[in-house]
Amino acid sequence: MNGTTYLIAVIGVMTAATFFTRVLPFALLRNMADHPLLLFLGRYTPPAIMTILVLYSLRGIDLTAAPFGAPELTASLITVTLHLWLRNTLLSIFSGTAFYMFVVQTGVFI
């Protein structure tokens, strides 16, 4: 087996594994769509994961040295404000990320 064939086989296996792990829960649980556990998980899992991601992103802020977390906190405020105002998740996340990257790359707060 040459390198190209091996690479195509690996990509095929990864594609199949990803596809089936996405489809399998829907196929197995389609008759249980109104089960209380699934409704609970569907309601509370996304906010819990977003909270974990935000805390993980903000864990490295150094509040003892300049700029004292100003870029991260300002980007977070922009994201939250835009989301509460416009209710557009993609726009709010993109705007906060773009602001943060601009500040980090240009050194505005430093």
C-alpha positions in Angstrom: 0.0 0.0 0.0 1.5 3.3 -1.1 1.3 6.6 0.9 -1.5 8.0 -1.1 -3.7 4.9 -0.8 -3.0 4.8 2.9 -3.9 8.5 3.4 -7.2 8.0 1.5 -8.0 5.0 3.6 -7.3 6.9 6.8 -9.5 9.8 5.7 -12.2 7.4 4.7 -12.2 5.6 8.1 -12.1 9.0 10.0 -15.0 10.2 7.8 -17.1 7.1 8.5 -16.4 7.2 12.2 -17.3 10.8 12.5 -20.5 10.3 10.4 -21.7 7.3 12.4 -21.0 8.8 15.8 -23.2 11.8 14.7 -26.0 9.7 13.2 -26.1 6.8 15.7 -27.7 8.7 18.6 -30.5 10.0 16.3 -31.1 6.6 14.9 -31.2 4.8 18.3 -33.1 7.5 20.2 -35.7 8.6 17.6 -38.5 6.9 19.4 -37.5 8.5 22.7 -37.5 12.2 21.5 -39.8 13.3 24.4 -38.0 11.4 27.1 -37.5 13.7 30.1 -33.7 12.9 30.3 -33.2 13.8 26.7 -35.2 17.0 27.1 -33.2 17.9 30.1 -29.9 17.3 28.3 -31.0 19.2 25.2 -32.0 22.2 27.4 -29.1 22.4 29.8 -26.1 21.0 27.9 -25.4 23.9 25.5 -25.3 26.6 28.2 -23.2 24.4 30.4 -20.7 23.8 27.6 -20.6 27.5 26.7 -19.9 28.4 30.4 -17.0 25.9 30.5 -15.6 27.3 27.3 -15.8 30.9 28.6 -14.1 30.0 31.9 -11.4 28.0 30.1 -10.8 31.0 27.8 -10.5 33.5 30.6 -8.5 31.2 32.9 -5.1 32.7 31.9 -5.8 36.4 32.6 -3.1 38.0 34.6 -4.8 40.6 36.8 -1.5 41.6 38.4 0.2 43.1 35.3 -0.8 45.6 32.7 -3.2 45.5 30.8 -4.9 43.7 33.7 -7.1 41.6 31.5 -8.6 44.6 29.7 -8.5 43.0 26.2 -10.2 39.8 27.3 -12.8 41.5 29.4 -13.6 44.2 26.8 -14.0 41.5 24.1 -16.3 39.5 26.4 -18.4 42.6 27.1 -18.7 43.3 23.4 -19.8 39.7 22.8 -22.4 39.7 25.5 -23.7 43.1 24.6 -24.1 42.3 21.0 -25.7 39.0 21.8 -28.2 40.5 24.2 -29.0 43.3 21.8 -29.1 41.5 18.4 -29.7 37.9 19.5 -27.2 36.8 16.7 -24.8 34.3 18.1 -22.4 34.2 15.1 -22.2 38.0 14.8 -21.6 38.4 18.5 -18.9 35.7 18.7 -17.2 36.9 15.5 -17.2 40.6 16.7 -15.8 39.8 20.1 -13.1 37.6 18.6 -12.2 40.1 15.9 -11.9 42.9 18.5 -9.7 40.7 20.7 -7.5 39.7 17.8 -7.2 43.3 16.7 -6.2 44.5 20.2 -3.7 41.6 20.7 -2.1 42.1 17.3 -1.9 45.9 17.5 -1.1 46.2 21.2 -3.8 48.9 21.8 -4.2 48.2 25.5 -0.5 47.8 26.2 
